[in-house]
Amino acid sequence: MKSDFKKLIPTFSAQHGKFSLVTVPPLQFLMIDGHGDPNEAQSYKDALATLYPVAYTLKFLSKRELGKDYTVMPLEALWWSDDMESFTSARDKSRWDWTVLNMVPEWITGDHVETAKEAVGKKGESPLLETLRLEPLEEGLSVQTLHVGPYDHEGPVLEEMHSRFIPEQALDMTGKHHEIYLSDPRRTAPEKLKTILRQPVIRLG
């Protein structure tokens, strides 16, 4: 039986037009760090060209050697900047730092990842293999919502999340802005793109 963690982990779903307070379980991810506008930075293209081949190689390794099949999870990314306005009003992507993510099951180990990287490396088409790592991420209490539409239209939603909802709930932001891309932009019209927007928080007082 194939495991689909999008359906098994509740925090991989969110409601459009509603901010929800959720507790995200500890998970592990393939990760690659970078900086700059994802529409222009070669490093972002190289990161995706590395992340996906390793993710799919791990899936087939798991099925073949461990007898555990699963659906490859959607692309995710952490985003941050010295100036949070670059995410909301200014949307100055050239100032953004990022980590692209792909969740893998708990039974995947560092040795499995190294085996997958070695296999992918033989094809010579994944330029950032040396920087790809397996690492846990524990976000815990978080606010999230579902954004439907172009990525560049996220600003007002994030502004409302940061400036209204989080303060009203006596919360404070911690950690990094997190996006989960439920749609493939190569096959989905911009106005129909679905993206979970998440912000880890802590309770005040």
N, C-alpha and C positions, 0 to 999 in steps of 0.2 A: 504494500500500500504506500502511495506517495503522500508525504506530509506537505501540507500547504500552510505555512506559518502565518500568512496573511489572514487566514481564517481561524487559526488556533490562538493567536495572540491578539487580545481585544484592542490594544493600542495601535494596531495597524488599520484601524478604521476611525473615522471622525465624521461629524455632522457639518454640512454646509450652513453657514449663517449662525452658528452657535459655538461659543467657547466652552470647552469642557475641561474640568480638572480631573486628571488621570494619574495613575501611578504606573510608570513604565518599568517592567521587570528588567533585571540585569540581562544583557545580551552580549554576544560577541560578533565582531565585524572584521571583514577585510577592510583595510584603510590605506589611503594615500593622501598626503598633504600637498597643498599648493597655494598659490596666490594669484589674484588678478581676475579680470573679467572672464567668466566662463564662456562667453560668446567669442572671445578673441584670443585668450591665452592658449598657446600650444600645449602648455603643461596640463591644462584641463582635458584637452583631447587625448593626450598621451595617457593620462590617468584612467580615462574610460577604456581606452584601447588595451590597458593592462588589467584593469579590474574584472571586466566581463570574461575574458578567456580563462582567468584563474577560477572565477566563480563557477563556470560551467565545467571546467576540468575537475573541480572538487566534487560537484554534483555526481558526475559519472564515476569518479573514484569511490565515492560513498556507496553508490548503488552496486558497483562491481565488487568491491573488496569488503564492505561492511554489511551489505544486504539492506541498506537503508536509503530509500529514494526520497527526494524532496524537490519541491518547486524552487527554482532560483528566485531569490527575493528581489523586489524592485530596488532601483538605485536610490540612495539617500545621500544627504550631504549636511555637514555642519558648516555654518557660516559665521564669521565674526569680523569685527573691525574696531579700530580704536575709537571710532565715532559711530554710535548706533544710528545716527540720522542718515548715514549712508545706506541703511536698509529701508528706511521709511520715506522721508520726503526727498532726499537728494538722489538715492539709488545710484550712487557712484560706485559701480562695480569694480572699477580699477583699484579700489582701496580694500577690496574684500580678501580675506584669507578663507581657506576652505579645507575641509577634509571630505573626500568622497568615501562612501560607505557601502558595503553590501553585507547584510546579515547572513551568518552561516550557523547551522545547528551546533548545539553544545558538544556533540560527539566528534566534531571536527577539531583536530589538534594541530599544534604548530608543525609537527612532522608531516601531517597530511598536506598542509599548506606548502611546505618546502618541496614536497614531491610534486605537487601541482605546478609550482613555479618552475621547477626544473623541466617538466614536460612542456610547458608553454614556452619557456626560453629557447627550446630547440627549434621552434618555428621562427624565432627572430622578429616577431611583429609586435612585441609588447615592451615598450622602451623604459618603463618605470618599475620593472620587477624588483630591483634592488631596494626600492623604497616602500614596496607593499609589505604590510604587516598584518598580523592577527592580534586583535586587542579587545578587551572587554570594555563595555560602556554601560555605566549605571546612572541613569538620569533621574529615576525616582519620580517625585511629584512634579507634574508638568501641566501646562495649559496647552491645548491644541484645538485646531479647527480644520475644516476642509475648505480649501480655496479652489474654486472652479473658475478657470480662465487663464489668460496669459500670465507668465511669471512676472512680467513687469507691472501687473496690476495688483501685486501683493501688498504694496506700500500702505494703502489706507487700512487694510485688514490688520497689518502688523502694528500700525499706529494705534488703532483701537485696542488691540490686545495689550500693548505695552503701556499706553497712557490712561486707558479707562478700566478695562476688565481686571488686570493684575492689581493695580492700586485699590480698586473697590473691594477686592476679595482679601485685602490685607496680606498681600503676597509681595515678594520681591524677586526680580529675575536673578538667576544664577546659571552657570553653564553657558552653552552656545545655542544660537538659533539653529533649529533642526528642520530639514525639509525631507519629506518622503514622496517620491515621484511615482504616483500610481498609474500614470499614463505614459505611453511612449510618444515623445514629441515628433518622432518621424512618421507616426501613423495617426496622430490625433490632431484635429484642428485646434488652434490656440485657444479659442473660446470654450473648448470642451476639456481642456487639460485639468486633471484632478491632482492636487498636491496637499498633503497634510503639512500644516505649519505648526511647529511645536516649540515651546519655550520652557525649559526647566525653571522651577521656582522654589522658593522656601517661604514658610509662613513667618510673618512678623509677630513679635510679641510672645 
